[in-house]
């Protein structure tokens, strides 16, 4: 599936919203944030090398390491990745 095809997937699956984050130079950034935020299931994916999607099970765990070395749970806003 390509990044541009995710909107069609969301239209065909009204209970799922898909968010995609990118990774480059040890930085994680939002590539696509779903407009359908109030759905039953939210799926967060990490796009690697513009061709491989990886499921993000725990967004806090992935992004907290970027913020500090503390091992505490943080809650992040997908649009800006601030905690």
C-alpha positions as CSV (number, residue, x, y, z in Angstrom):
1,X,0.0,0.0,0.0
2,X,1.2,3.5,-0.8
3,X,0.9,6.5,1.5
4,X,-1.6,8.1,-0.9
5,X,-3.9,5.0,-0.8
6,X,-4.5,5.2,3.0
7,X,-7.4,7.6,2.6
8,X,-9.2,5.1,0.4
9,X,-8.6,2.4,2.9
10,X,-10.1,4.5,5.7
11,X,-13.2,5.2,3.5
12,X,-13.6,1.4,3.0
13,X,-13.1,0.7,6.7
14,X,-15.2,3.2,8.7
15,X,-14.0,1.8,12.1
16,X,-10.3,2.4,11.4
17,X,-8.1,5.5,11.3
18,X,-4.5,5.3,10.2
19,X,-1.7,7.7,11.1
20,X,1.8,7.5,9.6
21,X,5.0,8.7,11.0
22,X,8.3,9.1,9.2
23,X,11.9,8.5,10.4
24,X,15.0,10.2,9.2
25,X,18.3,10.9,11.0
26,X,17.1,9.7,14.4
27,X,14.1,12.0,14.2
28,X,10.5,10.9,14.0
29,X,7.9,13.2,12.4
30,X,4.3,13.0,11.3
31,X,3.8,12.2,7.6
32,X,0.0,11.6,7.6
33,X,-2.5,12.2,10.4
34,X,-5.9,10.9,9.9
35,X,-8.8,13.3,9.6
36,X,-11.0,10.6,11.1
37,X,-9.9,10.9,14.7
38,X,-13.0,9.6,16.4
39,X,-13.0,6.1,15.1
40,X,-13.1,2.9,17.1
41,X,-9.5,1.7,16.2
42,X,-6.5,4.0,15.7
43,X,-3.5,2.4,13.8
44,X,-0.1,4.1,14.0
45,X,2.5,3.1,11.5
46,X,6.1,4.1,10.9
47,X,7.2,4.4,7.3
48,X,10.8,3.2,6.7
49,X,12.7,4.0,3.5
50,X,9.5,5.1,1.8
51,X,8.4,1.6,1.2
52,X,8.0,-0.4,4.5
53,X,5.3,0.2,7.1
54,X,5.9,-1.0,10.7
55,X,3.2,-1.1,13.3
56,X,3.8,1.2,16.3
57,X,2.4,-0.7,19.4
58,X,3.3,1.9,22.0
59,X,3.8,5.5,20.7
60,X,4.9,6.7,24.1
61,X,7.7,4.2,24.3
62,X,8.9,5.0,20.8
63,X,8.9,8.8,21.3
64,X,9.9,9.1,25.0
65,X,13.4,7.9,24.1
66,X,13.7,11.0,21.8
67,X,12.7,13.3,24.6
68,X,14.8,12.1,27.5
69,X,16.4,9.1,29.2
70,X,13.6,8.9,31.8
71,X,11.6,5.8,31.7
72,X,8.2,7.3,32.4
73,X,5.1,7.1,30.3
74,X,4.2,10.2,28.3
75,X,1.2,11.0,26.2
76,X,1.9,12.6,22.8
77,X,-0.2,14.6,20.4
78,X,0.2,13.1,16.9
79,X,-0.1,16.4,15.0
80,X,3.0,18.0,16.6
81,X,4.5,15.0,18.6
82,X,4.7,17.1,21.8
83,X,4.1,15.5,25.1
